[in-house]
Amino acid sequence: MRTTAYFRDVVLPKRPYVTLELCRRILAAPPARQVQPDSRVRYWGRTPEEPAKFLRVVTLADGETVHNAFRDRRFRLPGDGH
């Protein structure tokens, strides 16, 4: 999995709950995906320690190079009771 310098140098040190393995798992089977206006791609996945919460992983336009990842407190799947 490719990552940007921003992800490696800023995101990973600042957010210890974000791991490469968690990002890899979310990219492999996201319950939701959306292309942003700037062509970056958002993927959401549940966090294993808190299944009711979601992590948003943002990739570059290629859909593979991870640029950012963070907890998305407002995201809900349609029809999700959480």
C-alpha positions as CSV (number, residue, x, y, z in Angstrom):
1,M,0.0,0.0,0.0
2,R,1.3,3.4,-1.0
3,T,1.1,6.4,1.3
4,T,1.9,10.1,1.0
5,A,4.6,11.9,3.0
6,Y,1.8,13.8,4.8
7,F,0.2,10.5,5.9
8,R,3.5,9.1,7.1
9,D,4.9,12.2,8.7
10,V,1.8,13.9,10.1
11,V,-1.2,11.6,10.3
12,L,0.4,8.4,11.7
13,P,2.3,10.2,14.5
14,K,-0.7,12.4,15.4
15,R,-3.4,9.7,15.4
16,P,-2.2,6.5,17.1
17,Y,-5.5,4.8,16.5
18,V,-4.8,4.9,12.7
19,T,-2.7,1.9,11.5
20,L,-1.6,0.8,8.1
21,E,-3.4,-2.5,8.6
22,L,-6.7,-0.8,9.5
23,C,-6.4,1.4,6.4
24,R,-5.6,-1.6,4.2
25,R,-8.7,-3.5,5.6
26,I,-11.0,-0.5,5.0
27,L,-9.7,0.0,1.4
28,A,-10.2,-3.7,0.7
29,A,-13.9,-3.8,1.7
30,P,-15.4,-0.4,2.4
31,P,-19.1,-0.3,3.3
32,A,-19.1,3.2,1.7
33,R,-17.1,5.1,-0.9
34,Q,-17.3,8.6,-2.4
35,V,-15.3,10.6,-4.9
36,Q,-14.6,14.1,-3.7
37,P,-14.8,17.2,-6.0
38,D,-10.9,17.3,-6.1
39,S,-11.0,13.6,-7.3
40,R,-9.6,12.2,-4.0
41,V,-11.6,9.2,-2.8
42,R,-13.2,8.7,0.6
43,Y,-13.6,5.2,2.1
44,W,-15.3,4.5,5.3
45,G,-15.0,1.5,7.6
46,R,-15.9,0.5,11.1
47,T,-13.2,0.7,13.8
48,P,-12.6,-2.7,15.4
49,E,-12.3,-1.4,19.0
50,E,-15.6,0.6,18.6
51,P,-17.8,-1.0,15.9
52,A,-20.4,1.8,16.1
53,K,-17.7,4.3,14.9
54,F,-16.2,4.8,11.5
55,L,-12.8,5.7,10.2
56,R,-12.6,7.7,7.0
57,V,-9.6,6.9,4.8
58,V,-8.9,9.4,2.0
59,T,-6.8,8.4,-1.0
60,L,-5.4,10.3,-3.9
61,A,-7.3,10.2,-7.1
62,D,-5.8,6.8,-7.9
63,G,-7.9,5.2,-5.1
64,E,-4.8,3.5,-3.7
65,T,-2.4,6.0,-2.2
66,V,-3.5,6.8,1.3
67,H,-3.3,10.5,2.1
68,N,-5.4,11.0,5.3
69,A,-7.3,9.0,7.9
70,F,-9.4,10.1,10.8
71,R,-12.5,9.2,12.9
72,D,-15.6,10.4,11.2
73,R,-18.0,11.1,14.1
74,R,-20.9,12.2,11.8
75,F,-20.8,9.4,9.2
76,R,-23.7,6.9,9.3
77,L,-24.6,4.1,6.9
78,P,-28.1,4.4,5.5
79,G,-30.4,2.2,7.6
80,D,-27.8,1.8,10.3
81,G,-29.3,1.9,13.8
82,H,-26.1,3.2,15.4
